[in-house]
Amino acid sequence: MNIKNLFKIVVVSGLLAGTSTSCSDWLEVDLEDSILENKLFETNEGYTSVLNGVYAKMNEQYGSTLSMGTIDAMAKLYDIGSNHNQYPYYNFDFDGANFKSMSGNVWTNLYSLIANLNTLLDFCDAPESTLKEHYYPYIKGEALALRAMLHFDLLRLYGPIYSEKTANTVCIPYQETSSKDIQPLLSAQAVLEKVIRDLNAASELLKDDRIRTEGVLNSEPENPNEEVDFRYRQFRLNYYAVQGLLARAYLWKGDKATAYQYAKSIITENEANEIFKWTSKASIQGTNPDLIFSTEVMFGLYNLSRLNSYDNYFNPNASYTNALTFAGETMAEGDMTSKTNWFYDDINDLRLSEMWSVETIEEVDNYGATTMHTALCFKKYDDVYVSSTRRYMIPLLRMSEIYLIAAECATDMNEAIGYVNAIRANRNCVNIELTGNETQESIQTYIDNEFARETIGEGQLYFYYKRLAKTSVLSGSSGDYEYADWYGAEVDMNLQNYVWPLPPVEEDKRAN
């Protein structure tokens, strides 16, 4: 099998080979823009390098566009005016050059990663495969899970708002072969079924994942002879993360009963084994604070360029036309011109007190004139000077989402309230308002609010709104209103804003 011209990969050397190197010691491997041919798959290290390359290349989209940047701007989170770099996305300018270019990059890069995964999967099951028996379930399981996750996110972007009426809407291809032939566009239902199929297969392969008995293993082994390929499980699509993706996928399908089963199972096992512990208040408020709540992350990427993303999007030294900020100039309790007082309902909430600050940002216009703006700046991804892996972590799935899935899907309202209150208590919310006298509607409102607070900067809120077909959301910008300032107003969301058109790069290919 000859597979050429796919990509240059970057791998974590500590995850690549059985050495005593640190996870933070990265090795750039120049493959001359190609995945090596059969020779690459002569060793376990070759298989692992290809898999690691996919994880590393995911940072190009999930380290910005699909996490802390564009996709959150499209959820109307931030104060974005017409001169802001993110305005074409905030304003859903699907026909504009900026959006078409961004969408084309997302589409091309994700399907390139899928092509690499399919090549890896072909070699895993080839008759001449040299992959050792104990490597097989990890390599194949993670590869299948990654293929499913990437297709699922493509479906969530380019597919319809999922329902019985839209299930047969043709949207994207499901690429499950290394062939370069153009694959047919499938219905949303067909794509989702394949996503679930791959996740179930991955779950079965990873059922003996050592994370279930030994934890996340985010450190070097004491035994220098131990293979490190199966450590650092938070940075791999481990067993629990696959189960979480299944819960997410079934909820997208509208099958709340099955989504609940997966979420409940994860919560029960996690409570018993304490794999993903609630991040302590001391860790969140201490020196080099853990503002991503890293101990709760089920799956995240290891991104050495995370600080660059922070500088581009959130650093107070960033240009005012680049910075993603909240509307308002103070965080004073009761100031209803500040979005923090609409976004959060408890002044003690650690997600408020520790993640936001009042800063002054400089704007330079086209004539060189300087204007200073007071703005509310987000600190979740600010650099921390620690040797632990969390310094470079970008969360993609966390335990609190699992609690919120369980809350939304539970038939017992007291049980649902318990899940929401568990999150709020661990965020230091003194005001825990949910009681046993709530309605399903009021509980859903709390779930909506907690989901936004938990996942800000992680790219999930836009998908959440899409799944629920939200026609109005909390606005981010005074620019949404012609004659009024922003005072916690909601902005209408056209349902078509949730469906990305196929990028020209794909349409052109299919037209030829």
Steps between C-alpha positions, in 0.01 A plus 500: 500500500647836396363802680674826422479873553278498807669713763800579712439369849606621839504249780556494871819307545395389845196332346682368197762266633585314816747752631519702817443831322236739628159557343602859444805397299371528148670362195433637154512223248545615142342242276550711188125559481412134479411215725769250434395191316499145628830552679334738745271222618774248564514596869262596779667838508398559140133440577524717807671783312219517246236502775692765694528701181122514474467619860763765439349622173160534664643803678491695174119513519413407857767730642318805367213490249309210654567574866582842638460713186260511209249239612447681832465832317219338301330416830474877560715480811719805451475874435574508128439814296503544123874581495596188696695221328238246612204703371453300175443190715305675775273638226476166315632638172499158334543653153802710596858417406611476864242241593552296183874489563460402865239235419715361220792460741284322758355264241832422330698454820247277674455274200878482457526377857225248430693376194807442715292314757356277229850417378597413856190283541578318174843407629366399842299222342727413211600129488865600517448737794787503749305688767550331834194349663496734801534805271212400275198598715650839586611593148189377322263610776632855510514522119136392468396742773686787334341419164159506664566823690624687192203388292263587784637854519472534122138385531438751778637776276368415155203280581145610581351564840434134570142377528273236353414746223861576410660159559495419128658831398812432293799684645853354519694187398615243753850414390590148614748402232847621410388535138522849354178445304224750574259348749124555481326751721299313763193588700542639848353179639742279307798706615387493862447123486857454376630733772327290765616176335865612508472624858347171614780306330757730662335456840522122472867516400580736787304321769825400672650850471733538795337832586216298654729344761804729518363847426617758248871419540616853416856439610806305405518139621722413791613193310734622221417189297126568493350592164359851526272475199206416725545782751372861489149369450336843528666590172368193321149393412489266798216268599311760704534765230356257245208430733453876536495546123234229480290692752552818296409321173184336634383832642558658159285220356226582750528164676504632856451160659819359350694823555398484866620140529847591376523816711376323815743213450794741468396693811455183705835354401677831544358547849621152592849530353560878519659521156390858422487679834336838550772766490550642846433861591861529620631392160274749323595793724864418563821610335488398133127425530342205326233693309428221254408269790742249354428211737145485358602484134415165343673581171710794396772590255861569590576829327835672540357803319219553749656823625509632144126441472447677832708794381303520175154479655501600866819677606431863605801593286317374192347747260146604586391376159640154584418460868205285605349684797172528683287811473537737795768691687467373857432177682318676782205306634177651371655673196256387234709651221754223565443164334664321792195591710270341244720204421563406865243498779727471804775748587689219674518284187864411437430508128430871545736615772808317374449498122415863430669833561451866410773612261591786269544411132651720232347556158692662216290616206601518133643848553719404795277659762485313831189438708500325836213270592404353835398140444423177683773251412490120517795331677414130465793432265753738650843344540592317819855429597469140602671186381177302486326414174211737570711795385437390142158338533199600289189323635268335247285291735458534876310329779268795562352452152425140594319624813298742288410227249381284789302794639331573168414136438400388850130430547522566874516877559666464841776296338538765229519774761770305684723492192468874443555580866813281506658721236392822668625390841842419357512843333447663840148620423346585834166569342382153396144581404379172358266319736256217474223740393643561156339425164665335203512839329670676791753218534576526128566871542755424771659235278522754216673752723738254659597358162597846376705570813676165492594490134586861418824499304456134407281528191193306613236769555424555130429128461287505815287780359472316169388174659224683686414719198534815709334794323632758746813509713671744734666762284866579521514841338334839504554489125193275478280799583461810292380745761578343836795392704545142607311423820475125516279486197441191295565492127299305245667198343387397154499121498693506173788655695562156645559327167827566322482471122740259335825687435586591140798262510256209537232633267756559225632147539151354462416721203789363294 
